[in-house]
Amino acid sequence: MKKLRFTHLAVAAAILVSAGLPTAQAQTFRLSSETSDTTSRTQAGKLFAENLEEASDGAMKVRVFPNAQLTGGDQLKQAELVSRGALDFMVTSAITVSPLVPRMSVFSLPYLYTDYADVDATVNGAPGDRMKEIMSEHGIVVLAWGESGFREITNTVHPIKSPEDLKGLKMRVAGPMFIDIMSELGANPQQMQWTETFSALQQGVVDGQENPIGAVIIPQRVYEVQKYITTWHYSYDPAFLAVSKKLWDSLGADEQKTMKVAAEKAMKWQKEETREQTAKGIDFLRENGMGVYSPSKVEIAAFREATKQSFEMWSSKVGKDLVSLFQQTIDESKDINTMDKDITQTSSE
């Protein structure tokens, strides 16, 4: 069946209405998110659905399913289904799709990033574009980047101030890279689905976990079952909204543009919301009884040194060329920021 663009659909609908005839049925798609309704990721999926329906004059609608409902609670199946065209959209993160697209693990390399400026330089630059190309090769089109954030570590045993404090702790992790990192730090990593994690923490099956504050720890109420958090910024995880390439290629140029704009607006809100939640999160966690420890630069350096082997091993797995692109972009960004600061300081003197 020949695909109609939004303008054609709108004109046809107007004609049918004026003639007293039923309008053509709108296309309804499905979007999966592995997190709950309270998270900015799932909320961004709903905002995308609203944006798209409004921009398309009702020609395109999206139903949002949280908690990986469409995949039986298995968050890892989302990417597989989207890549095959069995699922239309997903709001997810690099970590969740890395089993299908291993090179997405580059974002999560230990201590690749130091701050948001590093992150933004790569996501908005050549590295982000390259990752979109890689995802497309796997049947997934990234419409817009968002944010899960820097992953911080929590547990119920004691504050973590050094690598030695991790020895013997049972830590829930999200995937193979984190198994290697935690093993190198002396912990006992346990990979499990996020949908199983809260009860595992509650029942003491695991001692702790690592996740972003604004995107997961607060909205998923991790603070209710954990006593301590260390803001060590050891790994970063970008969120993104993606569409099946099969669906994307079936759309006209106008439809693609409308869909991309709707996604960019939703994920721009999602990133801003997540960073705001993170900024306010430390005080919130303290107020809710968590002990918060912020490592010094010297202590961070000790964690970085203790995870060097994992960094090198996973750099080889994702591709040294790709890692170099990320590192070069970060270094260039730092140089530009330094120059800007010098110019500002000179101008004020």
Order of alpha helices (4+ residues) and beta strands (2+ residues): alpha-beta-alpha-beta-alpha-beta-alpha-alpha-alpha-beta-beta-beta-alpha-beta-alpha-beta-beta-beta-alpha-alpha-beta-alpha-alpha-alpha
